[in-house]
Amino acid sequence: MKLQFLGATRQVTGSSYLLEAGGIRVLIDCGLYQERAYLERNWAPWPVPPSSIDFMLLTHAHLDHTGLIPKLRAEGFDAPIFTTPASVELAEIILTDAGHIQEEDARFKQSRHKREGRKGPHPVRPLYTSADVKEALPLFKTVRYGETLKLNKRVSAVFHDAGHILGSSMIELTIAENDTTRTLLFSGDIGQRDKPIIRDPTVFDRADYVVMESTYGTRDHAASSPIGDQLCDVINATVEAGGNVLIPTFAVERAQELMYHLRELVDEDRIPHLLAFLDSPMAVDVTEVFRRHTDCFDEEALAVLESGVGLFGFPGMTLVRSSRESKAINRIRGTCIIMAGSGMCTAGRIKHHLVRNVSRPESTIVFVGYQAEGTLGRELVSGQRSVRIHGQHQEVNARIEQVHGLSAHADRGGLLEWINGLKGTPQRVFITHGEEKGAKSLAKDIQERWGCAVDVPEYRSTFDLS
């Protein structure tokens, strides 16, 4: 049994792991790299022939876990991709959007480079196209939580709720080799406990090998006032200043949570009844997926639905699909709330809104989630006074605020609580999906707690687990 780490190694995006066991090759996740320092990996040939992979298992639909699937398909991958029903629907939305963005960005760069008479560091062509996405989608197959998926006579998989986003999973693989049966657990992205809408992450009794994320390996979520109070303070202060509230928003989970909290504030008359926009066709589509998959909701959300109150939306809230509607937002006078993708400001409509607001001292940019190193979002929350957007430098005069408590990831304490739920000592733990400092810090704590081997793999490193 061999395990190769093809991404999310000492950095946060590009999750992908290749397991060779029981006579088959299984790829767990196939994520896009989003940090600038690693973008060239998106363009590199796949480390093994894509046609040699027998199955793909997806922990969840986020782009840093699914975003290279269309490229892999175009290079010869033609095997089933198993994930939960909600993740299948979300992945179609996310990948379709990504294909459009790849094409739009390529056209924009071609025009800009021609105008400036220069060439960029990467080919001026899309990484993949919308047509490539359509070719990949028929490969997706559904598997429900708790259902045993037999990949062959020696390898089976069970998907468990990760509590990260709708449909997210931890994947428990059972491998029978050489008269020995072992379990290999992939944590995926571990969610926070007690979040609205979805259930808490699953806790396990045992596992022989564990591959776990470390996004918040050195950090606990800041002790903070309730999310509604934080949003209330920021919005009311911006209304008084006469600016706009911009919220870079992840289309999956974060947008729906924000609407959930804003609806409560409006219902309680704690903020003015402002115009508000969810300026993201993808987030609008994702909200419809939420409405179809109430089977993933926790008891509190189900109780709200049963009372006859909608979870999402409120008077003044507009769900924006077309670019014409998006551009019209900029003609509005007075304060409005603009939620737009992407959440780390790496692409999408938020960049256009930032160009019009980031230099306005009366406006506020509100970040509601983790900002990976090398992203525009990280530059803004780090206090840079000048940033590059669409090839042009912009002065940062707007207020930069962070609302804490909305993260879809467990913090350091939550990660340790999750793995300490094991009742038996694992043989080996691998720490991934975190910046190097955080991954190594978490590895040290786990090694001290369990006394087992704990590794922080490097890119393309391979471990023999036989």
C-alpha positions as CSV (number, residue, x, y, z in Angstrom):
1,M,0.0,0.0,0.0
2,K,1.5,3.3,-1.1
3,L,0.3,6.8,-0.6
4,Q,1.6,9.7,-2.7
5,F,0.9,13.4,-1.8
6,L,0.2,15.4,-4.9
7,G,-1.0,18.6,-3.4
8,A,-1.9,20.6,-0.2
9,T,1.6,19.8,1.1
10,R,2.8,22.5,3.4
11,Q,0.3,24.8,1.7
12,V,-3.4,25.1,1.7
13,T,-4.8,24.5,-1.8
14,G,-4.4,21.8,-4.4
15,S,-5.6,18.9,-2.3
16,S,-4.8,15.5,-4.0
17,Y,-3.6,12.2,-2.8
18,L,-2.9,9.0,-4.7
19,L,-3.5,5.7,-3.0
20,E,-2.2,2.4,-4.5
21,A,-3.7,-0.5,-2.6
22,G,-5.5,-3.7,-3.2
23,G,-4.5,-3.8,-6.9
24,I,-6.1,-0.4,-7.8
25,R,-5.2,3.3,-7.9
26,V,-7.5,5.7,-6.1
27,L,-7.2,9.4,-6.3
28,I,-8.7,11.3,-3.3
29,D,-9.5,14.8,-4.4
30,C,-8.1,16.7,-7.4
31,G,-7.8,20.3,-6.3
32,L,-6.8,23.5,-8.0
33,Y,-3.8,25.5,-6.7
34,Q,-4.9,29.0,-5.8
35,E,-1.9,30.5,-4.1
36,R,0.2,32.6,-6.5
37,A,3.4,30.8,-5.6
38,Y,2.1,27.5,-6.8
39,L,0.0,28.4,-9.8
40,E,2.5,26.7,-12.2
41,R,1.5,23.3,-10.7
42,N,-1.9,23.7,-12.3
43,W,-0.3,23.6,-15.7
44,A,2.2,20.8,-15.0
45,P,1.5,17.3,-16.5
46,W,-0.1,14.9,-14.0
47,P,2.5,12.9,-12.1
48,V,1.0,9.5,-13.1
49,P,-0.9,8.8,-16.4
50,P,-4.5,9.9,-15.7
51,S,-5.8,6.8,-17.6
52,S,-4.1,4.6,-15.0
53,I,-6.4,5.9,-12.1
54,D,-9.2,3.5,-11.4
55,F,-11.4,5.6,-9.1
56,M,-11.6,9.1,-7.7
57,L,-13.2,9.9,-4.3
58,L,-14.1,13.5,-3.5
59,T,-14.3,14.8,0.1
60,H,-16.3,17.9,-1.1
61,A,-16.9,20.3,-3.9
62,H,-14.7,23.3,-3.1
63,L,-12.4,24.2,-6.0
64,D,-9.2,23.5,-4.1
65,H,-10.4,19.9,-3.9
66,T,-12.1,19.5,-7.3
67,G,-10.7,22.2,-9.6
68,L,-8.3,20.1,-11.7
69,I,-10.8,17.4,-12.6
70,P,-11.6,18.9,-16.1
71,K,-7.9,19.1,-16.9
72,L,-7.3,15.6,-15.7
73,R,-10.3,14.4,-17.8
74,A,-8.8,16.1,-20.9
75,E,-5.5,14.4,-20.2
76,G,-7.1,10.9,-20.3
77,F,-8.8,10.3,-17.0
78,D,-12.0,8.2,-17.5
79,A,-12.9,6.6,-14.2
80,P,-15.9,7.0,-11.8
81,I,-15.8,10.0,-9.4
82,F,-17.7,9.2,-6.2
83,T,-19.0,11.8,-3.8
84,T,-22.2,12.6,-1.9
85,P,-25.4,13.7,-3.8
86,A,-25.1,17.3,-2.6
87,S,-21.4,17.4,-3.6
88,V,-22.3,16.2,-7.1
89,E,-24.6,19.1,-7.6
90,L,-22.3,21.6,-6.0
91,A,-19.3,20.4,-8.0
92,E,-21.2,20.9,-11.3
93,I,-21.9,24.5,-10.3
94,I,-18.4,25.2,-9.1
95,L,-16.6,23.6,-12.0
96,T,-18.9,25.2,-14.6
97,D,-18.2,28.5,-13.1
98,A,-14.5,27.8,-13.0
99,G,-14.5,26.9,-16.7
100,H,-16.1,30.2,-17.5
101,I,-13.6,32.1,-15.3
102,Q,-10.7,30.4,-17.0
103,E,-12.0,31.4,-20.4
104,E,-12.8,35.0,-19.3
105,D,-9.4,35.5,-17.6
106,A,-7.6,34.2,-20.6
107,R,-9.4,36.7,-22.9
108,F,-8.8,39.5,-20.4
109,K,-5.1,38.7,-20.2
110,Q,-4.7,38.4,-23.9
111,S,-6.2,41.9,-24.3
112,R,-4.2,43.4,-21.6
113,H,-0.9,41.8,-22.7
114,K,-1.5,43.0,-26.3
115,R,-2.2,46.5,-25.0
116,E,0.9,46.5,-22.8
117,G,3.1,44.7,-25.3
118,R,4.3,42.0,-22.9
119,K,3.8,38.4,-22.0
120,G,2.8,36.9,-18.6
121,P,4.4,34.0,-16.8
122,H,1.7,31.5,-17.9
123,P,0.3,30.6,-21.3
124,V,-2.5,33.0,-22.3
125,R,-5.1,30.2,-22.7
126,P,-7.6,28.8,-20.3
127,L,-6.3,26.0,-18.1
128,Y,-9.5,24.2,-19.2
129,T,-12.7,25.3,-20.9
130,S,-16.4,24.9,-20.3
131,A,-16.4,22.1,-22.9
132,D,-13.8,20.2,-20.8
133,V,-16.1,20.6,-17.7
134,K,-19.0,19.1,-19.7
135,E,-16.8,16.1,-20.6
136,A,-16.0,15.5,-17.0
137,L,-19.4,15.8,-15.4
138,P,-20.8,12.4,-16.6
139,L,-18.1,10.7,-14.5
140,F,-19.7,11.8,-11.2
141,K,-21.5,9.1,-9.2
142,T,-23.3,9.5,-5.9
143,V,-22.7,7.7,-2.6
144,R,-24.6,8.5,0.6
145,Y,-23.3,9.0,4.0
146,G,-22.7,5.7,5.8
147,E,-23.1,3.6,2.6
148,T,-20.3,1.0,2.0
149,L,-18.8,1.5,-1.5
150,K,-16.9,-1.5,-2.7
151,L,-14.2,-0.5,-5.1
152,N,-13.0,-4.1,-5.5
153,K,-12.8,-7.2,-3.3
154,R,-10.1,-5.7,-1.2
155,V,-10.8,-2.0,-1.0
156,S,-14.0,-0.3,0.3
157,A,-14.9,3.2,1.3
158,V,-17.4,4.9,3.5
159,F,-18.3,8.6,3.4
160,H,-19.0,10.4,6.7
161,D,-20.3,14.0,7.3
162,A,-17.4,16.4,7.8
163,G,-19.5,19.4,8.9
164,H,-17.5,21.7,6.6
165,I,-19.9,22.6,3.9
166,L,-23.1,21.0,2.5
167,G,-22.3,17.4,1.5
168,S,-18.7,17.5,2.7
169,S,-17.2,14.2,3.7
170,M,-14.5,12.4,5.6
171,I,-13.6,9.3,3.7
172,E,-12.8,6.0,5.6
173,L,-11.1,3.4,3.4
174,T,-10.7,-0.2,4.5
175,I,-7.9,-2.1,2.7
176,A,-7.4,-5.9,3.0
177,E,-3.9,-6.9,2.0
178,N,-1.5,-9.7,3.0
179,D,-4.0,-11.2,5.5
180,T,-4.3,-7.8,7.2
181,T,-7.1,-5.3,7.2
182,R,-6.3,-1.7,7.8
183,T,-8.2,1.6,7.8
184,L,-7.1,4.8,6.2
185,L,-9.0,8.0,7.1
186,F,-9.0,11.2,5.1
187,S,-10.3,14.0,7.1
188,G,-11.1,16.3,4.2
189,D,-11.8,19.8,5.6
190,I,-12.9,19.5,9.2
191,G,-15.8,21.8,10.1
192,Q,-16.5,23.8,13.2
193,R,-18.9,22.4,15.7
194,D,-22.2,24.2,16.4
195,K,-22.4,26.0,13.1
196,P,-25.8,27.0,11.6
197,I,-27.5,25.0,9.0
198,I,-25.3,21.8,8.7
199,R,-24.4,19.1,11.2
200,D,-21.3,18.7,13.3
201,P,-18.2,16.8,12.0
202,T,-18.1,13.1,12.5
203,V,-15.8,11.7,15.2
204,F,-14.1,8.3,14.8
205,D,-13.2,5.5,17.3
206,R,-10.1,4.2,15.4
207,A,-8.0,4.4,12.3
208,D,-4.6,2.9,11.4
209,Y,-3.6,5.8,9.2
210,V,-4.9,9.4,9.2
211,V,-4.5,12.1,6.6
212,M,-5.8,15.3,8.2
213,E,-6.0,19.0,7.4
214,S,-4.2,21.7,9.3
215,T,-5.6,25.0,7.9
216,Y,-5.8,26.5,11.4
217,G,-2.8,24.5,12.7
218,T,-1.4,27.4,14.8
219,R,-4.5,29.4,15.4
220,D,-7.7,29.3,17.5
221,H,-10.6,31.3,16.2
222,A,-10.5,34.6,17.9
223,A,-12.8,34.9,20.9
224,S,-15.4,37.2,19.6
225,S,-18.9,38.6,20.1
226,P,-21.8,36.8,18.3
227,I,-21.6,37.0,14.5
228,G,-24.8,39.0,14.3
229,D,-23.3,41.6,16.7
230,Q,-20.1,42.0,14.6
231,L,-22.0,42.4,11.3
232,C,-24.4,44.8,13.0
233,D,-21.5,47.1,14.2
234,V,-19.7,47.1,10.8
235,I,-22.9,47.7,8.8
236,N,-24.1,50.5,11.0
237,A,-20.7,52.3,11.0
238,T,-20.5,52.1,7.2
239,V,-24.0,53.5,6.9
240,E,-23.0,56.4,9.1
241,A,-19.9,57.0,6.9
242,G,-21.9,56.8,3.7
243,G,-20.0,54.0,2.0
244,N,-20.7,50.5,0.8
245,V,-20.2,47.2,2.6
246,L,-18.3,44.8,0.4
247,I,-18.1,41.2,1.6
248,P,-15.9,38.9,-0.5
249,T,-18.0,35.8,-0.2
250,F,-17.4,32.1,-0.8
251,A,-20.4,30.9,-2.9
252,V,-20.8,27.7,-1.0
253,E,-21.8,27.8,2.7
254,R,-20.5,31.3,3.5
255,A,-23.0,33.1,1.3
256,Q,-25.9,31.1,2.8
257,E,-24.7,31.7,6.4
258,L,-24.4,35.4,5.7
259,M,-27.9,35.6,4.4
260,Y,-29.0,33.6,7.4
261,H,-27.5,36.1,9.8
262,L,-28.5,39.2,7.8
263,R,-32.1,38.0,7.7
264,E,-32.1,37.8,11.5
265,L,-30.6,41.3,11.8
266,V,-33.2,42.8,9.5
267,D,-36.1,40.9,11.2
268,E,-34.9,42.3,14.5
269,D,-34.5,45.8,13.1
270,R,-30.9,46.0,14.3
271,I,-29.7,47.3,10.9
272,P,-31.4,49.6,8.4
273,H,-33.4,47.9,5.7
274,L,-30.7,48.4,3.1
275,L,-30.5,47.2,-0.5
276,A,-28.3,44.0,-0.4
277,F,-27.0,42.0,-3.3
278,L,-25.7,38.5,-3.6
279,D,-23.7,39.2,-6.8
280,S,-22.8,35.7,-7.8
281,P,-24.6,33.5,-10.2
282,M,-22.8,30.5,-8.6
283,A,-23.9,31.5,-5.0
284,V,-27.5,31.9,-6.3
285,D,-27.4,28.4,-7.8
286,V,-25.8,27.0,-4.6
287,T,-28.6,28.4,-2.5
288,E,-31.1,26.4,-4.6
289,V,-29.0,23.2,-3.9
290,F,-29.3,24.0,-0.2
291,R,-33.0,24.1,-0.5
292,R,-33.0,20.7,-2.2
293,H,-30.8,19.0,0.4
294,T,-32.4,19.6,3.7
295,D,-31.4,16.1,4.6
296,C,-28.0,17.6,5.4
297,F,-29.4,20.2,7.8
298,D,-29.0,20.1,11.5
299,E,-31.9,20.0,14.0
300,E,-31.9,23.8,14.5
301,A,-32.2,24.6,10.8
302,L,-34.9,22.0,10.3
303,A,-36.8,23.6,13.2
304,V,-36.6,27.0,11.5
305,L,-38.0,25.5,8.3
306,E,-40.8,23.8,10.1
307,S,-41.8,27.1,11.7
308,G,-42.5,28.4,8.2
309,V,-39.6,30.9,8.2
310,G,-37.2,30.9,5.2
311,L,-33.5,30.4,6.1
312,F,-32.3,32.6,3.3
313,G,-33.3,36.0,2.0
314,F,-35.1,39.1,3.3
315,P,-36.8,42.2,2.0
316,G,-34.3,44.3,0.0
317,M,-32.2,41.2,-0.8
318,T,-31.5,40.7,-4.5
319,L,-29.9,37.6,-6.0
320,V,-27.9,38.8,-9.0
321,R,-27.1,36.6,-12.0
322,S,-26.4,38.7,-15.0
323,S,-23.4,41.0,-15.6
324,R,-25.7,43.8,-16.5
325,E,-27.4,43.6,-13.1
326,S,-23.9,43.4,-11.5
327,K,-22.8,46.6,-13.2
328,A,-26.0,48.4,-12.3
329,I,-25.1,48.0,-8.6
330,N,-22.3,50.6,-9.1
331,R,-24.9,53.2,-10.0
332,I,-26.6,53.0,-6.6
333,R,-26.2,56.0,-4.4
334,G,-26.1,55.5,-0.6
335,T,-25.0,52.5,1.3
336,C,-25.7,49.0,0.1
337,I,-24.3,45.5,1.0
338,I,-22.5,43.7,-1.8
339,M,-21.6,40.1,-1.3
340,A,-19.6,38.8,-4.3
341,G,-17.2,36.0,-5.1
342,S,-14.5,35.0,-4.7
343,G,-13.9,34.8,-1.0
344,M,-10.2,35.3,-1.2
345,C,-10.5,37.9,-4.0
346,T,-8.6,35.7,-6.4
347,A,-11.2,36.1,-9.3
348,G,-14.8,36.9,-10.0
349,R,-17.0,40.0,-9.6
350,I,-15.6,41.1,-6.2
351,K,-12.5,42.4,-8.0
352,H,-14.7,44.8,-10.0
353,H,-16.4,46.0,-6.9
354,L,-13.1,46.4,-5.2
355,V,-11.8,48.6,-7.9
356,R,-14.7,51.0,-7.2
357,N,-14.5,50.9,-3.4
358,V,-11.1,49.9,-2.1
359,S,-9.8,53.5,-2.4
360,R,-12.9,55.0,-0.7
361,P,-12.3,55.7,3.0
362,E,-16.1,55.6,3.6
363,S,-16.5,52.0,2.4
364,T,-15.7,48.9,4.3
365,I,-14.3,45.6,3.0
366,V,-15.4,42.8,5.4
367,F,-13.6,39.5,5.3
368,V,-15.5,36.5,6.7
369,G,-13.1,33.6,6.2
370,Y,-9.5,32.4,5.9
371,Q,-7.3,34.2,3.4
372,A,-4.5,32.0,2.0
373,E,-1.0,33.2,1.7
374,G,-0.4,34.8,-1.8
375,T,-4.0,35.9,-2.4
376,L,-5.3,39.4,-2.8
377,G,-7.5,38.8,0.3
378,R,-4.4,38.1,2.4
379,E,-2.7,41.3,1.1
380,L,-5.7,43.3,2.2
381,V,-6.1,41.8,5.7
382,S,-2.4,42.1,6.2
383,G,-2.6,45.9,5.8
384,Q,-1.0,46.5,2.5
385,R,-1.6,50.1,1.4
386,S,-1.5,49.4,-2.3
387,V,-2.7,46.3,-4.1
388,R,-2.8,45.2,-7.8
389,I,-6.2,44.5,-9.2
390,H,-6.8,43.7,-12.9
391,G,-3.2,44.7,-13.6
392,Q,-3.5,48.2,-12.0
393,H,-2.3,49.4,-8.6
394,Q,-5.0,50.6,-6.3
395,E,-4.5,52.6,-3.0
396,V,-6.2,51.0,-0.1
397,N,-8.2,53.6,1.8
398,A,-11.3,51.6,2.7
399,R,-11.7,50.2,6.2
400,I,-10.7,46.5,6.3
401,E,-12.6,44.5,8.8
402,Q,-12.8,40.8,9.7
403,V,-15.9,39.1,11.1
404,H,-14.8,36.1,13.2
405,G,-16.6,32.9,13.8
406,L,-17.9,32.2,10.3
407,S,-15.0,30.0,9.2
408,A,-16.0,26.6,7.8
409,H,-12.8,25.1,9.3
410,A,-12.2,23.8,12.8
411,D,-9.5,25.8,14.6
412,R,-6.4,24.4,16.3
413,G,-8.5,23.3,19.3
414,G,-11.1,21.8,17.1
415,L,-8.5,19.8,15.1
416,L,-7.0,18.4,18.2
417,E,-10.4,17.6,19.7
418,W,-11.2,15.7,16.5
419,I,-8.2,13.5,16.4
420,N,-8.2,13.0,20.2
421,G,-11.6,11.4,19.7
422,L,-9.7,8.3,18.6
423,K,-9.7,5.6,21.3
424,G,-6.7,3.8,19.9
425,T,-3.3,5.1,18.8
426,P,-3.0,5.3,15.0
427,Q,0.1,3.9,13.4
428,R,0.8,7.0,11.4
429,V,-0.6,10.5,10.9
430,F,0.0,12.8,7.9
431,I,-0.6,16.5,8.3
432,T,-1.7,18.3,5.1
433,H,-3.7,21.3,3.8
434,G,-2.0,23.9,6.0
435,E,0.9,26.4,5.7
436,E,4.2,24.8,6.8
437,K,4.4,26.5,10.2
438,G,0.9,25.5,11.1
439,A,1.2,21.9,9.8
440,K,4.5,21.3,11.7
441,S,3.1,22.8,14.9
442,L,0.0,20.6,14.8
443,A,2.2,17.6,14.0
444,K,4.3,18.2,17.1
445,D,1.2,18.3,19.3
446,I,-0.2,15.1,17.9
447,Q,3.1,13.3,18.2
448,E,3.4,14.3,21.8
449,R,-0.2,13.2,22.5
450,W,-0.1,9.8,20.7
451,G,3.6,8.9,20.4
452,C,3.0,7.7,16.9
453,A,4.8,8.7,13.7
454,V,3.5,12.1,12.4
455,D,4.6,13.4,9.0
456,V,4.3,16.7,7.2
457,P,4.7,15.4,3.6
458,E,6.5,17.4,0.9
459,Y,5.1,17.7,-2.6
460,R,5.0,14.4,-4.5
461,S,6.5,12.5,-1.6
462,T,5.5,8.8,-1.4
463,F,5.1,6.7,1.7
464,D,5.0,2.9,1.7
465,L,2.4,1.7,4.2
466,S,2.9,-2.0,3.7
